[in-house]
Amino acid sequence: MNKYKAVKVLVDGIKFDSKKEAARYSELKILEKAGIITDLNLQQKFVLIPSQYAEVTGYGKPKRKCIEKECSYIADFTYMQDGKLVVEDVKGYRDPSSAAYAKFTIKRKLMLYVHHIRIKEI
């Protein structure tokens, strides 16, 4: 159990962070079998800000050193519906004072700005 009291659940050999996320996966699998959606993927990564590098000189050849790691968003689910990419994030909470939700909000805004994709919150 995590800090939001979510219980990890195993469905089709896949471990989900919550019952709600596992239930949504089951719904999406039914929609995919019915042909309503296609190309269902889990945990697809989107780079929001790439890694930043700097040239470091010293003894020998100059080297590239990573000075900032990339910032990325990992979607719970992605799929195609009516020819459009849908990106979903299952949320069991929406507490604006929560640091985790604040972090998600920034990434949601970056997804729209960088990739022109609106995240669908479930």
LUMDO-280762 format. One line per 8 residues: number of its first residue (from 1); their letters; for each residue x negated, y negated, z of N, C-alpha, C, O. Coordinates in steps of 0.05 Angstrom, whole numbers, plus 5000, padded with zeros to 4 digits. Example, Ala and Ser with C-alpha at 12.3 -4.5 7.8 and 13.67 -1.06 7.14 Angstrom:
// residues 2
1	as	4736:5114:5156:4754:5090:5156:4736:5066:5156:4715:5066:5169 ~ 4743:5045:5142:4727:5021:5143:4742:4999:5157:4732:4977:5161
// end
This chain:
// residues 122
1	mnkykavk	4983:5024:5000:5000:5000:5000:4982:4975:5000:4962:4974:5014 ~ 4990:4956:4984:4974:4931:4983:4987:4909:4999:5006:4914:5013 ~ 4975:4885:4998:4985:4863:5015:5014:4855:5008:5027:4842:5025 ~ 5024:4862:4984:5052:4855:4977:5070:4879:4983:5093:4878:4974 ~ 5060:4899:4997:5075:4923:5004:5084:4939:4981:5103:4955:4982 ~ 5069:4936:4958:5075:4953:4935:5061:4980:4939:5039:4982:4949 ~ 5075:5000:4930:5066:5028:4933:5057:5037:4905:5072:5035:4886 ~ 5033:5048:4903:5023:5058:4878:5039:5083:4870:5047:5099:4887
9	vlvdgikf	5045:5085:4844:5062:5106:4834:5049:5119:4809:5037:5105:4793 ~ 5052:5146:4807:5041:5160:4784:5064:5169:4765:5082:5182:4774 ~ 5062:5160:4740:5082:5168:4719:5066:5176:4694:5049:5161:4685 ~ 5072:5199:4683:5059:5209:4659:5029:5209:4662:5014:5205:4643 ~ 5019:5214:4687:4991:5215:4692:4978:5187:4694:4953:5185:4695 ~ 4994:5166:4694:4984:5139:4695:4991:5127:4723:5013:5129:4732 ~ 4970:5115:4736:4975:5103:4762:4983:5074:4759:4969:5059:4746 ~ 5006:5067:4770:5017:5040:4769:5015:5027:4796:5016:5041:4817
17	dskkeaar	5012:5001:4797:5008:4986:4822:5033:4984:4839:5032:4978:4863 ~ 5057:4989:4826:5081:4987:4841:5103:5004:4829:5101:5012:4806 ~ 5124:5008:4844:5148:5023:4834:5161:5007:4811:5170:5018:4792 ~ 5161:4980:4814:5173:4963:4794:5158:4965:4768:5171:4967:4746 ~ 5132:4966:4769:5116:4968:4744:5120:4996:4731:5122:4998:4707 ~ 5121:5016:4748:5126:5044:4737:5154:5046:4725:5157:5058:4704 ~ 5173:5033:4737:5201:5034:4726:5201:5019:4699:5215:5028:4681 ~ 5187:4997:4697:5187:4982:4672:5173:4998:4650:5182:4997:4627
25	yselkile	5152:5012:4657:5139:5030:4638:5159:5051:4627:5160:5056:4603 ~ 5174:5063:4645:5194:5083:4637:5215:5071:4618:5222:5083:4598 ~ 5223:5046:4624:5243:5032:4606:5230:5027:4579:5243:5032:4558 ~ 5206:5018:4579:5192:5012:4553:5188:5037:4537:5190:5036:4512 ~ 5182:5060:4550:5178:5085:4535:5204:5093:4521:5204:5103:4499 ~ 5227:5089:4535:5253:5095:4523:5258:5077:4499:5267:5086:4478 ~ 5252:5051:4502:5255:5032:4480:5237:5039:4456:5245:5036:4433 ~ 5213:5049:4462:5195:5057:4441:5206:5082:4426:5204:5083:4402
33	kagiitdl	5216:5101:4441:5227:5125:4429:5251:5119:4412:5256:5132:4392 ~ 5266:5099:4420:5290:5090:4405:5283:5073:4381:5301:5067:4365 ~ 5258:5066:4378:5249:5049:4355:5254:5020:4359:5252:5005:4339 ~ 5262:5011:4382:5267:4983:4387:5241:4967:4390:5240:4944:4382 ~ 5221:4980:4402:5194:4968:4404:5174:4988:4392:5180:5012:4390 ~ 5151:4978:4385:5129:4995:4375:5103:4987:4388:5101:4966:4401 ~ 5083:5004:4385:5055:4998:4394:5053:4990:4423:5040:4971:4430 ~ 5066:5005:4441:5065:5000:4469:5036:5005:4479:5025:5026:4475
41	nlqqkfvl	5025:4985:4493:4998:4987:4505:4999:4979:4534:5016:4962:4541 ~ 4982:4990:4550:4979:4983:4578:4952:4971:4582:4932:4979:4570 ~ 4951:4951:4600:4926:4939:4609:4909:4928:4586:4885:4932:4585 ~ 4921:4914:4567:4907:4902:4545:4893:4876:4555:4906:4860:4569 ~ 4868:4873:4548:4852:4850:4557:4852:4828:4537:4850:4833:4513 ~ 4856:4803:4546:4854:4779:4530:4833:4761:4542:4834:4754:4565 ~ 4813:4754:4526:4792:4736:4535:4803:4707:4534:4812:4699:4513 ~ 4802:4693:4556:4812:4666:4558:4789:4646:4555:4792:4626:4541
49	ipsqyaev	4767:4651:4568:4743:4635:4566:4720:4654:4563:4715:4670:4582 ~ 4705:4653:4542:4683:4672:4539:4660:4667:4558:4658:4645:4570 ~ 4643:4686:4561:4619:4683:4578:4602:4660:4568:4601:4654:4544 ~ 4589:4646:4587:4572:4624:4580:4543:4632:4585:4537:4643:4605 ~ 4526:4625:4565:4498:4633:4567:4480:4608:4565:4488:4587:4555 ~ 4456:4611:4576:4436:4590:4574:4409:4603:4567:4404:4626:4575 ~ 4393:4588:4553:4366:4598:4547:4348:4594:4572:4347:4572:4583 ~ 4335:4614:4580:4317:4613:4603:4289:4617:4593:4283:4637:4580
57	tgygkpkr	4272:4598:4599:4244:4600:4590:4227:4606:4615:4234:4599:4637 ~ 4206:4618:4609:4188:4626:4631:4164:4638:4617:4154:4628:4597 ~ 4155:4660:4628:4132:4674:4615:4143:4691:4593:4163:4705:4596 ~ 4131:4689:4570:4140:4705:4547:4161:4691:4531:4163:4667:4531 ~ 4177:4707:4517:4198:4697:4500:4221:4685:4516:4227:4694:4539 ~ 4235:4664:4506:4259:4654:4519:4280:4676:4519:4283:4691:4500 ~ 4295:4677:4540:4317:4697:4543:4343:4683:4547:4345:4661:4558 ~ 4364:4696:4538:4391:4686:4543:4401:4698:4570:4400:4722:4574
65	kciekecs	4410:4681:4587:4420:4690:4613:4449:4682:4616:4457:4659:4610 ~ 4465:4700:4625:4494:4694:4630:4495:4676:4655:4487:4685:4677 ~ 4506:4652:4652:4508:4634:4675:4537:4633:4685:4542:4625:4708 ~ 4556:4641:4669:4584:4643:4677:4597:4667:4662:4596:4669:4638 ~ 4608:4686:4678:4622:4709:4666:4648:4699:4653:4659:4678:4659 ~ 4657:4716:4634:4682:4709:4620:4706:4709:4639:4706:4722:4660 ~ 4726:4694:4632:4752:4694:4646:4771:4708:4628:4775:4699:4605 ~ 4784:4728:4638:4803:4743:4621:4829:4749:4636:4830:4747:4660
73	yiadftym	4849:4756:4620:4875:4764:4631:4880:4792:4621:4877:4798:4598 ~ 4889:4809:4639:4896:4836:4632:4926:4839:4635:4937:4838:4658 ~ 4940:4843:4613:4969:4846:4612:4978:4873:4623:4964:4893:4618 ~ 5000:4874:4637:5011:4900:4645:5019:4916:4621:5013:4939:4618 ~ 5034:4903:4603:5044:4916:4579:5043:4897:4555:5047:4873:4558 ~ 5037:4908:4531:5040:4893:4506:5054:4912:4487:5051:4936:4488 ~ 5070:4900:4469:5084:4916:4449:5094:4897:4427:5094:4873:4430 ~ 5102:4909:4405:5113:4894:4383:5143:4897:4383:5154:4919:4386
81	qdgklvve	5157:4875:4379:5186:4875:4377:5194:4854:4356:5187:4831:4359 ~ 5209:4863:4337:5218:4846:4315:5194:4832:4302:5196:4808:4294 ~ 5172:4846:4299:5148:4835:4285:5132:4815:4302:5113:4803:4292 ~ 5139:4813:4328:5124:4794:4345:5111:4809:4368:5122:4829:4379 ~ 5087:4800:4376:5074:4811:4399:5087:4801:4425:5091:4777:4428 ~ 5094:4819:4443:5105:4813:4469:5085:4821:4490:5075:4843:4490 ~ 5079:4803:4508:5061:4808:4530:5076:4805:4556:5089:4785:4562 ~ 5076:4827:4572:5091:4827:4597:5073:4830:4621:5053:4844:4621
89	dvkgyrdp	5082:4817:4643:5069:4820:4669:5091:4825:4689:5109:4809:4692 ~ 5089:4847:4703:5109:4854:4723:5101:4841:4750:5080:4846:4760 ~ 5119:4825:4760:5114:4811:4785:5134:4819:4806:5158:4818:4801 ~ 5125:4827:4829:5142:4834:4851:5145:4810:4870:5161:4811:4889 ~ 5131:4789:4864:5132:4765:4880:5129:4740:4862:5117:4742:4840 ~ 5138:4718:4871:5134:4692:4857:5131:4671:4878:5147:4652:4879 ~ 5110:4673:4893:5105:4654:4915:5084:4634:4906:5061:4640:4905 ~ 5093:4609:4899:5074:4589:4889:5052:4583:4909:5031:4573:4901
97	ssaayakf	5056:4588:4934:5035:4582:4954:5014:4605:4955:4993:4602:4968 ~ 5020:4627:4942:5002:4650:4942:4978:4645:4923:4982:4636:4901 ~ 4954:4651:4932:4930:4647:4916:4931:4665:4891:4923:4656:4869 ~ 4941:4689:4894:4943:4708:4872:4962:4698:4850:4957:4699:4826 ~ 4985:4687:4859:5004:4676:4840:4994:4651:4827:4998:4646:4803 ~ 4979:4634:4842:4967:4610:4831:4947:4618:4809:4946:4605:4788 ~ 4931:4638:4814:4912:4648:4794:4926:4658:4769:4918:4652:4747 ~ 4948:4673:4773:4963:4682:4750:4975:4659:4734:4974:4659:4709
105	tikrklml	4984:4638:4748:4996:4615:4735:4975:4601:4716:4982:4593:4694 ~ 4951:4599:4726:4930:4587:4709:4924:4604:4685:4922:4594:4663 ~ 4923:4630:4689:4918:4649:4667:4941:4649:4647:4937:4650:4623 ~ 4966:4646:4657:4989:4645:4640:4988:4620:4622:4994:4621:4598 ~ 4979:4598:4634:4977:4573:4618:4954:4575:4598:4957:4565:4575 ~ 4932:4588:4605:4910:4592:4587:4918:4611:4564:4909:4606:4541 ~ 4934:4631:4569:4943:4649:4548:4959:4633:4527:4956:4638:4503 ~ 4976:4615:4536:4992:4599:4518:4973:4580:4502:4977:4576:4478
113	yvhhirik	4955:4567:4516:4937:4548:4503:4917:4561:4484:4914:4552:4461 ~ 4905:4583:4492:4883:4596:4476:4895:4614:4455:4886:4613:4432 ~ 4914:4631:4462:4924:4651:4444:4952:4646:4433:4963:4660:4416 ~ 4965:4624:4443:4992:4616:4434:5012:4639:4440:5030:4644:4425 ~ 5008:4652:4464:5025:4674:4472:5037:4666:4499:5023:4659:4518 ~ 5063:4668:4501:5077:4664:4526:5080:4691:4540:5090:4710:4528 ~ 5072:4692:4565:5074:4717:4580:5103:4719:4591:5113:4700:4602 ~ 5114:4742:4587:5141:4748:4597:5139:4760:4625:5128:4782:4628
121	ei	5148:4746:4645:5147:4756:4672:5172:4773:4677:5194:4766:4672 ~ 5167:4797:4688:5188:4816:4694:5191:4819:4724:5207:4834:4734
// end
